Amino acid sequence: MMLSCLGAVAAALALLACPALAQSPLINFDAYVARGVRDWNIPGLAIAVLKDDSVVFAKGYGVRRLGTQDSVNTHTLFANASTTKAFTSFVVELMADEGKLRIDAPVISYTPAFRLADPIATREITIADLLSHRTGVPEADYIWYDDTSSFTDIMRRLSYVPFDSPIRSHFEYQNITYALAGHLAADRAGTTWTQLVHDRILGPLGMRETTTGTPDESSHRNMASAHDYVNDTIRPIKRFATDNIAPAGAMYSSVSDMAIWMRFLLDSARLRGKRVLSARGYADLFTPRILVDEKQFYPTATLTHPRFQAYGEGWFLEDYRGEVVAFHTGSIDGMVAIVGLIPERNHGVGVFANRGQAELRQARG
């Protein structure tokens, strides 16, 4: 549900990485995106491109809601969906830096009530396993989706879900166990996940347009509405809240704020020249923790032909033309998102769109 990919990111990163285009790497890119938005029937889209600590392209396209003249701009709020996970892995690593938890420690050592259907997994699953989707717990979004139950109730339900395979045997995307990592870090910090992300990331970086929960439309005038096909016609649809698994996918942001986030990450998580996260913690985010097989990866792999496909902590990892690419996608009813980085080249791209499963995401530039 929260896995999707926008080809505009691949196109922008490929352009930036091409030496032949060093003079004007994004020439015609505006027209390319505008044509894609039109051809793929996307109501609204926003994109930001970074190169060498500068935003070299940022623009909004289309409208926030069909039937209105409310244009999308670089400050329009969209759902981050699963790109939220990178914020969660970051604050978990911050807590490890401060000695409040160990990434390789069993979850049950910090949360004695932790229970899953497999007693061995219950005993052995570590925080690193939660952050890299290698718990062995199968996808169980039906437990939380379109539900107002508390996270405690959701975890209780998860304890009845049978395992398909042993712990660490393969990659299995799991939103609930990822949310558990965020709640565990917050508990060790003596606060909530929302407050932890605000205090340690959003506030210090000045990301004032970003929320850690599903915002109320009445309090945010510049927010995109969700859209999808209804009886073969693209229409506005209900926005579904994901606050019950917030650390896995409840943030909303603008490409202006995401540009701040990407610049911070590309600078090895430095703020005013000083490391916010240790070199060890930063490396953990982008270190392959488990390989991802072809069936669980993205259709774009048939075009980009990566030699490896893996997951770190809140980031998918692959190679493209000899460069390591870190990215994460997000998708929830009527909204899609993606953030992509080439750390060694200081390149980054963030894209938001307000139509579910918008197939521009599979485009090849």
BALOBA-1460 file (C-alpha; in Angstrom, 3 decimals):
// residues 365
<rec num="1" residu="m" x="0.000" y="0.000" z="0.000"/>
<rec num="2" residu="m" x="2.791" y="2.435" z="0.823"/>
<rec num="3" residu="l" x="5.203" y="1.241" z="-1.873"/>
<rec num="4" residu="s" x="5.371" y="3.294" z="-5.066"/>
<rec num="5" residu="c" x="7.971" y="4.998" z="-7.264"/>
<rec num="6" residu="l" x="7.996" y="8.232" z="-9.268"/>
<rec num="7" residu="g" x="10.106" y="8.115" z="-12.432"/>
<rec num="8" residu="a" x="10.658" y="11.876" z="-12.295"/>
<rec num="9" residu="v" x="13.207" y="11.196" z="-9.553"/>
<rec num="10" residu="a" x="15.126" y="8.712" z="-11.682"/>
<rec num="11" residu="a" x="15.018" y="11.128" z="-14.588"/>
<rec num="12" residu="a" x="16.306" y="14.072" z="-12.550"/>
<rec num="13" residu="l" x="19.041" y="12.044" z="-10.857"/>
<rec num="14" residu="a" x="20.133" y="10.628" z="-14.216"/>
<rec num="15" residu="l" x="20.342" y="14.119" z="-15.708"/>
<rec num="16" residu="l" x="22.362" y="15.436" z="-12.787"/>
<rec num="17" residu="a" x="24.728" y="12.474" z="-12.912"/>
<rec num="18" residu="c" x="25.476" y="12.877" z="-16.628"/>
<rec num="19" residu="p" x="28.826" y="14.675" z="-17.209"/>
<rec num="20" residu="a" x="27.813" y="15.656" z="-20.755"/>
<rec num="21" residu="l" x="25.095" y="17.883" z="-19.323"/>
<rec num="22" residu="a" x="27.276" y="19.628" z="-16.765"/>
<rec num="23" residu="q" x="26.573" y="23.094" z="-18.200"/>
<rec num="24" residu="s" x="22.787" y="22.885" z="-17.866"/>
<rec num="25" residu="p" x="21.777" y="19.456" z="-16.533"/>
<rec num="26" residu="l" x="18.097" y="20.320" z="-16.095"/>
<rec num="27" residu="i" x="17.502" y="21.891" z="-19.481"/>
<rec num="28" residu="n" x="13.980" y="21.021" z="-20.688"/>
<rec num="29" residu="f" x="13.228" y="19.331" z="-17.356"/>
<rec num="30" residu="d" x="10.394" y="21.766" z="-16.571"/>
<rec num="31" residu="a" x="8.707" y="20.914" z="-19.856"/>
<rec num="32" residu="y" x="9.293" y="17.194" z="-19.243"/>
<rec num="33" residu="v" x="7.545" y="17.282" z="-15.865"/>
<rec num="34" residu="a" x="4.693" y="19.490" z="-17.113"/>
<rec num="35" residu="r" x="4.084" y="17.125" z="-20.021"/>
<rec num="36" residu="g" x="4.151" y="14.115" z="-17.696"/>
<rec num="37" residu="v" x="1.635" y="15.682" z="-15.303"/>
<rec num="38" residu="r" x="-0.683" y="16.354" z="-18.234"/>
<rec num="39" residu="d" x="-0.228" y="13.032" z="-20.042"/>
<rec num="40" residu="w" x="-0.649" y="10.921" z="-16.919"/>
<rec num="41" residu="n" x="-3.710" y="12.828" z="-15.649"/>
<rec num="42" residu="i" x="-2.191" y="13.931" z="-12.365"/>
<rec num="43" residu="p" x="-4.147" y="16.778" z="-10.710"/>
<rec num="44" residu="g" x="-1.131" y="18.251" z="-8.903"/>
<rec num="45" residu="l" x="2.567" y="17.611" z="-8.372"/>
<rec num="46" residu="a" x="5.493" y="19.373" z="-6.690"/>
<rec num="47" residu="i" x="9.192" y="18.660" z="-7.139"/>
<rec num="48" residu="a" x="12.485" y="19.898" z="-5.696"/>
<rec num="49" residu="v" x="15.954" y="19.068" z="-7.047"/>
<rec num="50" residu="l" x="19.184" y="19.601" z="-5.081"/>
<rec num="51" residu="k" x="22.762" y="19.735" z="-6.297"/>
<rec num="52" residu="d" x="25.824" y="20.658" z="-4.255"/>
<rec num="53" residu="d" x="23.946" y="22.170" z="-1.299"/>
<rec num="54" residu="s" x="21.658" y="24.261" z="-3.523"/>
<rec num="55" residu="v" x="18.089" y="23.884" z="-4.689"/>
<rec num="56" residu="v" x="18.570" y="24.020" z="-8.459"/>
<rec num="57" residu="f" x="14.929" y="23.373" z="-9.376"/>
<rec num="58" residu="a" x="11.669" y="23.615" z="-7.424"/>
<rec num="59" residu="k" x="8.194" y="24.012" z="-8.821"/>
<rec num="60" residu="g" x="4.544" y="23.067" z="-8.403"/>
<rec num="61" residu="y" x="2.276" y="21.856" z="-11.212"/>
<rec num="62" residu="g" x="-1.474" y="21.578" z="-11.552"/>
<rec num="63" residu="v" x="-4.040" y="22.102" z="-8.827"/>
<rec num="64" residu="r" x="-4.466" y="21.056" z="-5.230"/>
<rec num="65" residu="r" x="-8.044" y="19.948" z="-5.900"/>
<rec num="66" residu="l" x="-9.827" y="19.257" z="-9.164"/>
<rec num="67" residu="g" x="-12.661" y="21.679" z="-9.870"/>
<rec num="68" residu="t" x="-10.764" y="24.609" z="-8.330"/>
<rec num="69" residu="q" x="-8.109" y="27.065" z="-9.493"/>
<rec num="70" residu="d" x="-5.992" y="26.448" z="-6.385"/>
<rec num="71" residu="s" x="-2.523" y="25.963" z="-7.828"/>
<rec num="72" residu="v" x="0.117" y="23.686" z="-6.347"/>
<rec num="73" residu="n" x="3.308" y="25.471" z="-5.317"/>
<rec num="74" residu="t" x="6.476" y="24.493" z="-3.488"/>
<rec num="75" residu="h" x="4.799" y="25.106" z="-0.109"/>
<rec num="76" residu="t" x="1.749" y="22.906" z="-0.737"/>
<rec num="77" residu="l" x="1.352" y="20.109" z="1.833"/>
<rec num="78" residu="f" x="1.188" y="16.511" z="0.600"/>
<rec num="79" residu="a" x="1.279" y="13.180" z="2.412"/>
<rec num="80" residu="n" x="4.802" y="11.901" z="3.037"/>
<rec num="81" residu="a" x="3.369" y="8.428" z="3.630"/>
<rec num="82" residu="s" x="6.288" y="5.994" z="3.977"/>
<rec num="83" residu="t" x="8.969" y="8.616" z="3.396"/>
<rec num="84" residu="t" x="8.177" y="9.248" z="7.071"/>
<rec num="85" residu="k" x="10.208" y="6.135" z="7.890"/>
<rec num="86" residu="a" x="13.504" y="7.939" z="7.265"/>
<rec num="87" residu="f" x="12.640" y="10.407" z="10.044"/>
<rec num="88" residu="t" x="11.860" y="7.536" z="12.387"/>
<rec num="89" residu="s" x="15.097" y="5.681" z="11.688"/>
<rec num="90" residu="f" x="16.979" y="8.950" z="12.244"/>
<rec num="91" residu="v" x="15.562" y="9.558" z="15.724"/>
<rec num="92" residu="v" x="16.133" y="5.912" z="16.652"/>
<rec num="93" residu="e" x="19.800" y="6.316" z="15.739"/>
<rec num="94" residu="l" x="19.902" y="9.554" z="17.767"/>
<rec num="95" residu="m" x="18.738" y="7.624" z="20.815"/>
<rec num="96" residu="a" x="21.463" y="5.055" z="20.167"/>
<rec num="97" residu="d" x="24.049" y="7.852" z="20.034"/>
<rec num="98" residu="e" x="22.871" y="9.028" z="23.446"/>
<rec num="99" residu="g" x="23.091" y="5.557" z="24.958"/>
<rec num="100" residu="k" x="19.341" y="5.292" z="25.496"/>
<rec num="101" residu="l" x="19.094" y="2.137" z="23.409"/>
<rec num="102" residu="r" x="21.207" y="-0.261" z="21.372"/>
<rec num="103" residu="i" x="20.330" y="-0.910" z="17.759"/>
<rec num="104" residu="d" x="21.352" y="-4.569" z="18.065"/>
<rec num="105" residu="a" x="19.460" y="-5.146" z="21.314"/>
<rec num="106" residu="p" x="16.322" y="-7.328" z="21.394"/>
<rec num="107" residu="v" x="13.103" y="-5.314" z="21.369"/>
<rec num="108" residu="i" x="11.793" y="-7.302" z="24.327"/>
<rec num="109" residu="s" x="14.641" y="-6.001" z="26.501"/>
<rec num="110" residu="y" x="13.070" y="-2.520" z="26.270"/>
<rec num="111" residu="t" x="9.439" y="-3.543" z="25.856"/>
<rec num="112" residu="p" x="8.791" y="-6.649" z="28.004"/>
<rec num="113" residu="a" x="5.181" y="-6.857" z="26.812"/>
<rec num="114" residu="f" x="6.328" y="-7.344" z="23.192"/>
<rec num="115" residu="r" x="4.762" y="-10.515" z="21.762"/>
<rec num="116" residu="l" x="4.505" y="-12.063" z="18.306"/>
<rec num="117" residu="a" x="3.091" y="-15.382" z="17.111"/>
<rec num="118" residu="d" x="6.577" y="-16.896" z="16.907"/>
<rec num="119" residu="p" x="8.217" y="-17.165" z="20.363"/>
<rec num="120" residu="i" x="11.726" y="-17.340" z="18.872"/>
<rec num="121" residu="a" x="11.143" y="-14.146" z="16.901"/>
<rec num="122" residu="t" x="9.667" y="-12.500" z="19.978"/>
<rec num="123" residu="r" x="12.866" y="-13.232" z="21.859"/>
<rec num="124" residu="e" x="15.347" y="-12.465" z="19.066"/>
<rec num="125" residu="i" x="13.994" y="-9.518" z="17.039"/>
<rec num="126" residu="t" x="16.203" y="-6.451" z="17.452"/>
<rec num="127" residu="i" x="15.593" y="-2.760" z="16.820"/>
<rec num="128" residu="a" x="17.745" y="-3.085" z="13.687"/>
<rec num="129" residu="d" x="15.343" y="-5.766" z="12.457"/>
<rec num="130" residu="l" x="12.392" y="-3.418" z="12.932"/>
<rec num="131" residu="l" x="14.145" y="-0.679" z="10.956"/>
<rec num="132" residu="s" x="15.049" y="-2.917" z="8.020"/>
<rec num="133" residu="h" x="11.856" y="-4.986" z="7.540"/>
<rec num="134" residu="r" x="13.560" y="-8.280" z="8.339"/>
<rec num="135" residu="t" x="11.414" y="-9.394" z="11.272"/>
<rec num="136" residu="g" x="9.735" y="-12.171" z="9.301"/>
<rec num="137" residu="v" x="6.318" y="-10.747" z="10.234"/>
<rec num="138" residu="p" x="4.231" y="-10.696" z="7.036"/>
<rec num="139" residu="e" x="2.498" y="-7.575" z="5.769"/>
<rec num="140" residu="a" x="-0.629" y="-7.006" z="7.887"/>
<rec num="141" residu="d" x="-1.942" y="-3.579" z="6.897"/>
<rec num="142" residu="y" x="-5.497" y="-4.852" z="7.281"/>
<rec num="143" residu="i" x="-4.970" y="-4.613" z="11.052"/>
<rec num="144" residu="w" x="-4.610" y="-0.814" z="11.089"/>
<rec num="145" residu="y" x="-5.936" y="0.501" z="7.774"/>
<rec num="146" residu="d" x="-9.022" y="2.732" z="8.027"/>
<rec num="147" residu="d" x="-9.169" y="1.996" z="11.748"/>
<rec num="148" residu="t" x="-9.083" y="4.262" z="14.788"/>
<rec num="149" residu="s" x="-7.713" y="1.680" z="17.232"/>
<rec num="150" residu="s" x="-4.779" y="2.592" z="19.446"/>
<rec num="151" residu="f" x="-1.296" y="1.372" z="18.607"/>
<rec num="152" residu="t" x="-1.426" y="-0.857" z="21.683"/>
<rec num="153" residu="d" x="-4.478" y="-2.614" z="20.239"/>
<rec num="154" residu="i" x="-2.818" y="-2.886" z="16.841"/>
<rec num="155" residu="m" x="0.244" y="-4.562" z="18.381"/>
<rec num="156" residu="r" x="-2.012" y="-6.960" z="20.275"/>
<rec num="157" residu="r" x="-3.654" y="-7.984" z="17.003"/>
<rec num="158" residu="l" x="-0.287" y="-8.396" z="15.326"/>
<rec num="159" residu="s" x="0.665" y="-10.988" z="17.932"/>
<rec num="160" residu="y" x="-1.859" y="-13.351" z="16.329"/>
<rec num="161" residu="v" x="-0.535" y="-13.024" z="12.768"/>
<rec num="162" residu="p" x="1.232" y="-16.266" z="11.773"/>
<rec num="163" residu="f" x="4.766" y="-16.100" z="10.390"/>
<rec num="164" residu="d" x="5.431" y="-17.099" z="6.779"/>
<rec num="165" residu="s" x="9.182" y="-17.446" z="7.261"/>
<rec num="166" residu="p" x="11.880" y="-17.223" z="9.945"/>
<rec num="167" residu="i" x="13.328" y="-13.982" z="11.250"/>
<rec num="168" residu="r" x="15.946" y="-12.366" z="8.944"/>
<rec num="169" residu="s" x="15.309" y="-14.910" z="6.187"/>
<rec num="170" residu="h" x="14.035" y="-12.324" z="3.701"/>
<rec num="171" residu="f" x="12.744" y="-8.781" z="3.260"/>
<rec num="172" residu="e" x="9.082" y="-8.349" z="4.296"/>
<rec num="173" residu="y" x="7.721" y="-4.796" z="4.255"/>
<rec num="174" residu="q" x="5.957" y="-4.226" z="7.578"/>
<rec num="175" residu="n" x="4.404" y="-0.919" z="8.652"/>
<rec num="176" residu="i" x="3.360" y="-1.954" z="12.163"/>
<rec num="177" residu="t" x="6.739" y="-3.173" z="13.345"/>
<rec num="178" residu="y" x="8.300" y="-0.028" z="11.859"/>
<rec num="179" residu="a" x="5.912" y="2.109" z="13.876"/>
<rec num="180" residu="l" x="6.974" y="0.115" z="16.936"/>
<rec num="181" residu="a" x="10.576" y="1.300" z="16.420"/>
<rec num="182" residu="g" x="9.420" y="4.911" z="16.547"/>
<rec num="183" residu="h" x="7.349" y="4.405" z="19.680"/>
<rec num="184" residu="l" x="10.203" y="2.549" z="21.361"/>
<rec num="185" residu="a" x="12.656" y="5.397" z="20.646"/>
<rec num="186" residu="a" x="10.157" y="7.929" z="22.007"/>
<rec num="187" residu="d" x="9.630" y="5.876" z="25.149"/>
<rec num="188" residu="r" x="13.388" y="5.740" z="25.742"/>
<rec num="189" residu="a" x="13.491" y="9.524" z="25.302"/>
<rec num="190" residu="g" x="10.627" y="9.972" z="27.756"/>
<rec num="191" residu="t" x="8.338" y="11.639" z="25.249"/>
<rec num="192" residu="t" x="6.099" y="10.924" z="22.255"/>
<rec num="193" residu="w" x="7.242" y="10.153" z="18.718"/>
<rec num="194" residu="t" x="5.616" y="13.382" z="17.528"/>
<rec num="195" residu="q" x="7.489" y="15.476" z="20.087"/>
<rec num="196" residu="l" x="10.742" y="13.631" z="19.491"/>
<rec num="197" residu="v" x="10.667" y="14.322" z="15.733"/>
<rec num="198" residu="h" x="9.712" y="17.957" z="16.308"/>
<rec num="199" residu="d" x="12.366" y="18.531" z="18.966"/>
<rec num="200" residu="r" x="15.244" y="16.736" z="17.264"/>
<rec num="201" residu="i" x="14.604" y="17.254" z="13.527"/>
<rec num="202" residu="l" x="11.836" y="19.614" z="12.450"/>
<rec num="203" residu="g" x="12.518" y="22.379" z="14.969"/>
<rec num="204" residu="p" x="16.319" y="22.533" z="14.661"/>
<rec num="205" residu="l" x="16.197" y="22.347" z="10.852"/>
<rec num="206" residu="g" x="13.441" y="24.949" z="10.562"/>
<rec num="207" residu="m" x="11.015" y="22.610" z="8.782"/>
<rec num="208" residu="r" x="8.014" y="24.695" z="9.806"/>
<rec num="209" residu="e" x="5.626" y="23.417" z="7.141"/>
<rec num="210" residu="t" x="5.921" y="19.743" z="8.133"/>
<rec num="211" residu="t" x="3.481" y="17.949" z="10.424"/>
<rec num="212" residu="t" x="3.869" y="14.627" z="12.222"/>
<rec num="213" residu="g" x="0.212" y="13.687" z="11.869"/>
<rec num="214" residu="t" x="-2.673" y="14.001" z="9.452"/>
<rec num="215" residu="p" x="-3.473" y="17.730" z="9.309"/>
<rec num="216" residu="d" x="-6.962" y="19.178" z="9.320"/>
<rec num="217" residu="e" x="-7.782" y="20.747" z="5.947"/>
<rec num="218" residu="s" x="-9.584" y="23.612" z="7.650"/>
<rec num="219" residu="s" x="-6.363" y="24.678" z="9.387"/>
<rec num="220" residu="h" x="-4.125" y="24.383" z="6.317"/>
<rec num="221" residu="r" x="-5.218" y="26.435" z="3.336"/>
<rec num="222" residu="n" x="-2.387" y="25.223" z="1.119"/>
<rec num="223" residu="m" x="-2.900" y="21.455" z="1.258"/>
<rec num="224" residu="a" x="-3.411" y="19.017" z="-1.593"/>
<rec num="225" residu="s" x="-6.533" y="16.884" z="-1.712"/>
<rec num="226" residu="a" x="-6.313" y="13.168" z="-2.425"/>
<rec num="227" residu="h" x="-7.515" y="11.959" z="-5.843"/>
<rec num="228" residu="d" x="-8.029" y="8.650" z="-7.577"/>
<rec num="229" residu="y" x="-10.095" y="7.007" z="-10.288"/>
<rec num="230" residu="v" x="-13.751" y="6.579" z="-9.327"/>
<rec num="231" residu="n" x="-15.810" y="4.873" z="-12.045"/>
<rec num="232" residu="d" x="-13.082" y="5.637" z="-14.604"/>
<rec num="233" residu="t" x="-12.992" y="9.315" z="-13.671"/>
<rec num="234" residu="i" x="-10.344" y="11.025" z="-11.537"/>
<rec num="235" residu="r" x="-12.079" y="12.610" z="-8.569"/>
<rec num="236" residu="p" x="-11.226" y="13.889" z="-5.101"/>
<rec num="237" residu="i" x="-11.473" y="11.131" z="-2.506"/>
<rec num="238" residu="k" x="-11.432" y="10.922" z="1.263"/>
<rec num="239" residu="r" x="-8.018" y="11.371" z="2.897"/>
<rec num="240" residu="f" x="-7.272" y="8.424" z="5.159"/>
<rec num="241" residu="a" x="-5.444" y="9.127" z="8.399"/>
<rec num="242" residu="t" x="-2.456" y="6.958" z="9.278"/>
<rec num="243" residu="d" x="-1.951" y="8.377" z="12.750"/>
<rec num="244" residu="n" x="-2.415" y="4.975" z="14.403"/>
<rec num="245" residu="i" x="0.920" y="3.894" z="12.868"/>
<rec num="246" residu="a" x="2.339" y="7.428" z="12.753"/>
<rec num="247" residu="p" x="6.086" y="6.619" z="12.806"/>
<rec num="248" residu="a" x="5.610" y="4.465" z="9.702"/>
<rec num="249" residu="g" x="3.777" y="7.006" z="7.575"/>
<rec num="250" residu="a" x="1.769" y="9.883" z="9.080"/>
<rec num="251" residu="m" x="3.829" y="12.952" z="8.189"/>
<rec num="252" residu="y" x="2.756" y="15.697" z="5.756"/>
<rec num="253" residu="s" x="5.221" y="18.089" z="4.176"/>
<rec num="254" residu="s" x="6.067" y="20.411" z="1.282"/>
<rec num="255" residu="v" x="8.895" y="20.064" z="-1.220"/>
<rec num="256" residu="s" x="10.368" y="23.256" z="0.266"/>
<rec num="257" residu="d" x="10.728" y="21.535" z="3.630"/>
<rec num="258" residu="m" x="11.857" y="18.270" z="2.064"/>
<rec num="259" residu="a" x="14.634" y="20.193" z="0.315"/>
<rec num="260" residu="i" x="15.857" y="21.227" z="3.779"/>
<rec num="261" residu="w" x="15.751" y="17.593" z="4.915"/>
<rec num="262" residu="m" x="17.605" y="16.348" z="1.827"/>
<rec num="263" residu="r" x="20.290" y="19.041" z="2.119"/>
<rec num="264" residu="f" x="20.805" y="18.084" z="5.774"/>
<rec num="265" residu="l" x="21.175" y="14.392" z="4.935"/>
<rec num="266" residu="l" x="23.508" y="15.050" z="2.006"/>
<rec num="267" residu="d" x="25.722" y="17.043" z="4.383"/>
<rec num="268" residu="s" x="26.152" y="13.914" z="6.546"/>
<rec num="269" residu="a" x="23.499" y="15.172" z="8.997"/>
<rec num="270" residu="r" x="25.333" y="18.354" z="9.929"/>
<rec num="271" residu="l" x="23.671" y="21.478" z="11.274"/>
<rec num="272" residu="r" x="25.722" y="24.675" z="11.219"/>
<rec num="273" residu="g" x="28.821" y="22.587" z="10.604"/>
<rec num="274" residu="k" x="28.315" y="20.197" z="13.525"/>
<rec num="275" residu="r" x="27.197" y="16.589" z="13.319"/>
<rec num="276" residu="v" x="23.715" y="15.958" z="14.678"/>
<rec num="277" residu="l" x="24.116" y="12.215" z="14.193"/>
<rec num="278" residu="s" x="27.354" y="10.307" z="14.723"/>
<rec num="279" residu="a" x="29.304" y="8.958" z="11.773"/>
<rec num="280" residu="r" x="28.315" y="5.465" z="12.924"/>
<rec num="281" residu="g" x="24.620" y="6.313" z="13.086"/>
<rec num="282" residu="y" x="24.673" y="8.072" z="9.732"/>
<rec num="283" residu="a" x="26.395" y="5.113" z="8.086"/>
<rec num="284" residu="d" x="23.800" y="2.750" z="9.573"/>
<rec num="285" residu="l" x="21.001" y="4.552" z="7.721"/>
<rec num="286" residu="f" x="22.527" y="3.820" z="4.321"/>
<rec num="287" residu="t" x="24.179" y="0.462" z="4.968"/>
<rec num="288" residu="p" x="22.425" y="-2.509" z="3.313"/>
<rec num="289" residu="r" x="20.786" y="-4.573" z="6.055"/>
<rec num="290" residu="i" x="18.963" y="-7.081" z="3.870"/>
<rec num="291" residu="l" x="18.687" y="-7.824" z="0.163"/>
<rec num="292" residu="v" x="15.354" y="-7.221" z="-1.546"/>
<rec num="293" residu="d" x="14.381" y="-9.751" z="-4.204"/>
<rec num="294" residu="e" x="12.993" y="-8.729" z="-7.586"/>
<rec num="295" residu="k" x="9.385" y="-9.522" z="-6.729"/>
<rec num="296" residu="q" x="9.451" y="-7.120" z="-3.792"/>
<rec num="297" residu="f" x="11.370" y="-4.350" z="-5.539"/>
<rec num="298" residu="y" x="10.177" y="-1.842" z="-8.145"/>
<rec num="299" residu="p" x="9.175" y="-2.283" z="-11.797"/>
<rec num="300" residu="t" x="11.657" y="0.486" z="-12.689"/>
<rec num="301" residu="a" x="14.423" y="-2.075" z="-12.080"/>
<rec num="302" residu="t" x="13.627" y="-3.487" z="-15.516"/>
<rec num="303" residu="l" x="14.836" y="-0.158" z="-16.937"/>
<rec num="304" residu="t" x="17.648" y="0.765" z="-14.530"/>
<rec num="305" residu="h" x="19.120" y="-2.769" z="-14.194"/>
<rec num="306" residu="p" x="20.595" y="-2.472" z="-10.676"/>
<rec num="307" residu="r" x="23.282" y="-4.951" z="-9.660"/>
<rec num="308" residu="f" x="22.024" y="-4.936" z="-6.089"/>
<rec num="309" residu="q" x="18.726" y="-4.128" z="-4.378"/>
<rec num="310" residu="a" x="18.666" y="-3.750" z="-0.616"/>
<rec num="311" residu="y" x="17.137" y="-1.958" z="2.353"/>
<rec num="312" residu="g" x="19.038" y="0.022" z="4.981"/>
<rec num="313" residu="e" x="17.231" y="1.835" z="7.801"/>
<rec num="314" residu="g" x="14.336" y="3.742" z="6.277"/>
<rec num="315" residu="w" x="15.965" y="3.719" z="2.820"/>
<rec num="316" residu="f" x="15.883" y="1.446" z="-0.209"/>
<rec num="317" residu="l" x="19.333" y="1.112" z="-1.753"/>
<rec num="318" residu="e" x="20.404" y="0.270" z="-5.286"/>
<rec num="319" residu="d" x="23.067" y="1.169" z="-7.839"/>
<rec num="320" residu="y" x="22.531" y="3.146" z="-11.039"/>
<rec num="321" residu="r" x="25.329" y="3.680" z="-13.556"/>
<rec num="322" residu="g" x="27.904" y="2.844" z="-10.931"/>
<rec num="323" residu="e" x="26.475" y="5.183" z="-8.280"/>
<rec num="324" residu="v" x="24.699" y="4.171" z="-5.073"/>
<rec num="325" residu="v" x="21.167" y="5.563" z="-4.895"/>
<rec num="326" residu="a" x="19.215" y="5.809" z="-1.627"/>
<rec num="327" residu="f" x="15.489" y="6.412" z="-1.914"/>
<rec num="328" residu="h" x="12.147" y="5.790" z="-0.324"/>
<rec num="329" residu="t" x="8.673" y="5.947" z="-1.689"/>
<rec num="330" residu="g" x="5.327" y="6.583" z="-0.087"/>
<rec num="331" residu="s" x="1.776" y="5.885" z="-1.126"/>
<rec num="332" residu="i" x="-1.553" y="6.131" z="0.623"/>
<rec num="333" residu="d" x="-5.025" y="6.562" z="-0.849"/>
<rec num="334" residu="g" x="-4.864" y="9.366" z="-3.385"/>
<rec num="335" residu="m" x="-1.281" y="10.487" z="-2.641"/>
<rec num="336" residu="v" x="2.248" y="9.436" z="-3.642"/>
<rec num="337" residu="a" x="5.719" y="10.618" z="-2.669"/>
<rec num="338" residu="i" x="9.382" y="9.823" z="-3.187"/>
<rec num="339" residu="v" x="12.746" y="11.098" z="-1.958"/>
<rec num="340" residu="g" x="15.926" y="10.047" z="-3.790"/>
<rec num="341" residu="l" x="19.579" y="10.746" z="-2.977"/>
<rec num="342" residu="i" x="22.963" y="10.108" z="-4.605"/>
<rec num="343" residu="p" x="25.091" y="10.875" z="-1.515"/>
<rec num="344" residu="e" x="28.494" y="10.699" z="-3.228"/>
<rec num="345" residu="r" x="27.431" y="13.362" z="-5.725"/>
<rec num="346" residu="n" x="25.374" y="15.527" z="-3.351"/>
<rec num="347" residu="h" x="22.292" y="15.129" z="-5.523"/>
<rec num="348" residu="g" x="18.730" y="14.819" z="-4.274"/>
<rec num="349" residu="v" x="15.185" y="14.871" z="-5.634"/>
<rec num="350" residu="g" x="11.848" y="14.973" z="-3.829"/>
<rec num="351" residu="v" x="8.447" y="14.590" z="-5.483"/>
<rec num="352" residu="f" x="4.873" y="14.726" z="-4.169"/>
<rec num="353" residu="a" x="1.701" y="14.103" z="-6.191"/>
<rec num="354" residu="n" x="-1.992" y="14.018" z="-5.333"/>
<rec num="355" residu="r" x="-3.258" y="11.028" z="-7.277"/>
<rec num="356" residu="g" x="-3.088" y="7.459" z="-6.063"/>
<rec num="357" residu="q" x="-0.798" y="5.115" z="-8.022"/>
<rec num="358" residu="a" x="-0.023" y="7.864" z="-10.536"/>
<rec num="359" residu="e" x="1.882" y="6.010" z="-13.237"/>
<rec num="360" residu="l" x="4.168" y="8.919" z="-14.021"/>
<rec num="361" residu="r" x="6.179" y="7.270" z="-11.283"/>
<rec num="362" residu="q" x="7.160" y="4.535" z="-13.773"/>
<rec num="363" residu="a" x="8.244" y="6.992" z="-16.495"/>
<rec num="364" residu="r" x="11.703" y="6.894" z="-18.002"/>
<rec num="365" residu="g" x="13.370" y="10.189" z="-18.818"/>
